[in-house]
Amino acid sequence: MSANVKYTNEPLGDLRVIPDFLPPPQDLVFQDEGVKVTIALSKRSVEFFKGEAQKHHTQYQRMIRRLLDVYAEHHMRSRRTRVSGSHSKLSGKGAA
């Protein structure tokens, strides 16, 4: 960044103001209801997450929380699919 920038006083052309389309900062904060729990994890797991968190400049607890959220969402989604899938199979049997 030692290169000097040379500014000139030239016309910029046809400019227009763009309305602010970005959400306010308070709308960018991920608000999820948290529940404090006490859990005993294996030393091996905690060391793994601490190492990964350090590599990615984040908190290991946040990584574990996100992993559990993804796991739960995946299984809730598959449960809904199984329930709706079995319902349609039952409907098919009744129609035959």
N, C-alpha and C positions, 0 to 999 in steps of 0.2 A: 504494500500500500504506500510505497514511497513515490509512486508516479504522481507528478503534478497534474492537476486538472485545469484546463484552460477554459474559462467561461467566456462566452461571447454574448453580445447584446443583440440577438437576432429575434425577429418575430416568431412566436410559437405556432402561429396558424389559427385555425378555427377551433376555439375551446368551448366546452360546455360543462356545466356543473352537473354532476351525477348525484341524485338523491342518496342519502345514507340508507343502505340496504342491510347493514350488519345488525344483528341483534345486540341488545345491551349486554354488558358483561355479566350481570346477574342471571341472564337467561342462558349463559354458556356454562354455568356451574352445574355439574351432574349431581342432582339431588336424589339420592336413593335412601330410603329409610334403613338405617343401620340398626342392628341388634348386637349388643355385646355378648360374647360367649367365651367360655373358658374351654380350651381344648388342648389335649396333650398330643403333640405330633412327634414323630420319630426325629431323632437328631439328624439323621441322614437327609430327611425331607427339608428340614429347616435350613440346613447348611446349603442344600441345593438352591433353594429359593433365595437365600441371602446372596449367594454368588451370582445368580442370574440377575437379581435386582441391582446389584452393584454394577454389573456390566451395562445395564440398560438405564441406569441413573433413576431408579424408582425405589419404592418401599416394598420389601418382601411381603408384608401383610396385604398390601394392595394386590400383588400378583396372586396370592393364594385366594383372596376374596373373588377376584375376577375369574380364576379357574373354577371355583365352586359355582359362581353365577352361570358360566357357560355350560358347565356340566348339568346343572339343574334345568336350565332352559332347554337344552338338547333333549333331556329325558321327559320334560313336560310336553314338548312338541311331539315326540314320538308316542307318548301316551295318548295325546289327543288324536293323532293319526290312527292309532290302533283302535281306539274307541269308535271313532267315526267310520273306520274301515269295517269293523265287525258289525256295526249297525247296518251298513249298506249290504253286507253279506246276508244278514238276517232278513232284510227286506226282500232280497232276491229269492231267498228260500220260500218266504211266504207267498211270493207272487207266482211261484212255479206250480 
